[in-house]
Amino acid sequence: MRRRVLFIAVLIGFSVPAMSAEIVLQAIPDAKVVGEGRLTYAFWDVYDATLYAPSGKLDQNRPFALSLRYMREIDGNDIAVRSVDEMRGQGFSDEAALARWRSQMIAIFPNVENGTVLSAIFYPGDKTIFFNGKNKIGMIPDADFTREFSNIWLGKKTSEPELRKRLLGLS
């Protein structure tokens, strides 16, 4: 009985990341992990991030994906507002676009809890598609959004340079 409980616990623990990897592989058939890292704010672990790209090599002119496995409860509205703040903090200053994107993200992003996996498939020059686990939850068909949103993690002006290094496989 004890082995069975342990086996079920292991299956549950690995099923969430496997679900996000399945979505990524459907969108990017030759996707491999580029890098992984954890975002910690003060003393709290917020999420584990995994970056995927064709053959494990990021080319921001080709589709790539980012999955975030949350480790705490966060309101979807707060995720959208923080995303806009991060884009603004990197120097993007088109307030009309930021307001439009904030509204679109608020409509897309769910409240998350420990274990929730949100994934974004980035199609540079085109769109970003969002998933909650295996379920498509929305799309923002805007090349500027795709660039600015991905720069939250991958841009040179990110507020989290150590996480960026880990995601890019540089540390």
Helices and strands as residue ranges (DSSP letters): H 2-27, E 31-41, E 44-54, E 64-70, H 76-89, H 95-108, E 117-123, E 127-132, E 135-140, H 143-154, H 161-167
